[in-house]
Structure formats: C-alpha cells, structure tokens
Amino acid sequence: MMTSIHLAIFQGKQIRRVIHNNAWWFSVIDVVETLTGTDRSRKYWNDLKTKLIKEGYIELSEKIGQLKLESSDGKKYLTDCANTETMFRIIQTIPSPKAEPLKRWLAKVGYERIQEIEDPELATKRTRTIYKAKGYSDAWIEKRIRGIAVRQELTGEWKNREIKTEQEFALLTNEISKATFGKTVGEYKEFKQLQHKNQNLRDHMTDWELILTMFGEKATTDITKQRNSLGFEKCKESANVGGNVARRAREDLEKNIGTSVISKGNFLPKQKDKKKLE
C-alpha cells in the first residue's frame, strides 16, 4: 500500500519516489532523464523497455509498478516505478557516467528505508536534520515534527473510518483549514505566495499557524472518535467541528494580542539567496 510520496535529489536532479509495500519505488522516467539528459525520457524509456524484453528480461513488466506520482501540473498520474533492485537492472543498460554514482545513491536510500522500518525514530532524526540544514530554528522544528505525528494520527483514524481516496483526504483537510483559518489549503498557499505545487504549506507556517493547525487536527481526531464518525460525510462534520474549536482559540488569541496570527510570511529563499544558488 502506498503510504507517502517524496521528492529526492541526485546531483541537482529531482527524482520522484513513493513508499510502496514498505520500500522505496522510484520514477523510471526521472531516473532515465537524470542519466541521459534527454528531454524525451518517456520515449527513451519505452524504447529501452522494448529492447530489454526482446533481450530476455521478460519479467520486466511484472516488476514495474504503475503508481500515482505528482506531475509538474500538480496533478497525480499513474507512472512507471521500480524498486531499488529493478532500478539497478535498468540503470546498467544505460550508458552514462552517472550510472555508478546513481546506483550507490539508490542503495543508500533503499538501506535508509530498511533502517527506518526497524527503527522509526531514525526517520524523525533525518527529518530534523533536513529542516536544520534549511535554516529552521530548533523550536520551529520541534513543532513541525509534533505536527507530523498529530497529522498521522488523524489520517490513520480517517483510514479506519472508510476514508480511502486522496481526494477525500484533501477535502477533509480543507474542511479543517477553512474552519480554522478561513482559507482552504490552496487559498492559504496563494496567500503565502507559494507558487510551486510541491511546496508544502506547513513548511511555510509560523509557530502559531503550526500550533493552531495541530490544535484543529487533534481536536478533529478526538471528536471523530467520540462521535464514532463513519464515512466521508460524518467525518466531514467532525472535521468542521474540530476546525471551529481551533478557530475560536485563534480568535480569542488574536483579540488578546491585538493582531492576526494568519501570516503572509514564508520560508522561501530571498532574492539574494536565490542568486547565490544559481
């Protein structure tokens, strides 16, 4: 079962990957593009697939999974993906000086996933390290990590209550966000000038925004349990109630501090920092 989707970076190139059956599966066309530099990676892969099967790798089709990954337009499409072992077989057929470094990178990433299954705290430690490298404060990181745990508890509860599709999860999340802040996730991202589809709203929240997001989601979790909400409509009602609990807390806070906690601030690189990266 797919549990999470991430972008990985190899030598400046983005490679989409997804956890499937407790292992990393990688976008084949992303790997092909990284190795070949071609802007026709899909055609290259189709030709390569035909060649491999003709050469006797008849089980290739069985080892390639069609998994949903986000495209540049922000929508998710079924995409050819392969686990680390199958990717090794594909990579060795592509003449490229990047082949060996990429194989070592894949092996490292795959091993990290095995470690995380055995010791889930390692995933948290790696997440902290990534945020620290991006310049976030320790206090902010702790809130973000706690927020991830609260979110996982909520989505786990929804899964147990017949919420199955990505669209349903998104709609329920929007229900909490709209009630708490008066904005859907998409509207909030626009408000914060987050233009890229893969920019996570929560990575651009202030301390109070993170706290109130956590508050709304934890309230929704407990209200969903207490009401024994089952199915999308009932879970939506509980999400609205949980979000409104957080809204009242936000409004009371704003009344006492004399300012809104809904901020346009984000953690995007400043223009001068962008120039340094280019």
Secondary structure, 3 states (H helix, E strand, C coil): CEEEEEEEEECCEEEEEEEECCEEEEEHHHHHHHHHCCCCHHHHHHHHHHHHHHCCCCCHHHHCEEEEEECCCCCEEEEEEEEHHHHHHHHCCCCCCCHHHHHHHHHHHHHHHHHHHHCCHHHHHHHHHHHHHCCCCHHHHHHHHHHHHHHHHHHHHHHCCCCCCHHHHHHHHHHHHHHHHCCCHHHHHHHCCCCCCCCCHHHHCCHHHHHHHHHHHHHHHHHHHHHCCCCHHHHHHHHHHHHHHHHHHHHHHHHHHCCCCCCCCCCCCCHHHHHHHC
